[in-house]
């Protein structure tokens, strides 16, 4: 059974930092493009950043220079370091795993990030 479990969300003031972690189990981690998405109530889920097993990164322009995605394949973990947070970053952040090889994907349950002004 595949599980993606996010942690590290919370409430911070504008300009603060948070580090999100996602622990993956039940899958061949290096087969998967790992990513973070975020969603506001009533809105679609938007890509924040993805990273391949080879380290190729695709990232939302609005987060470049503030957010850094990384992965540790030895630990089956993916991280999102978020610095200089802004109120517009407030959302539920979801961990995502996608395998072009296996043609499947999985979602975590999400973690709330709230940035107050």
ABEGO torsion letter per residue (X at the ends): XBBBBBBGBEBBBBGBBBBBBBBBBGBBAAABBBBBBBBBBGBBBBBABBBBAAGBBBBBAAABGABBBBBBAAAGBBBBBBBGBBAAABBBBBBBBBBAAAGBBBBBAEBBBBBBX
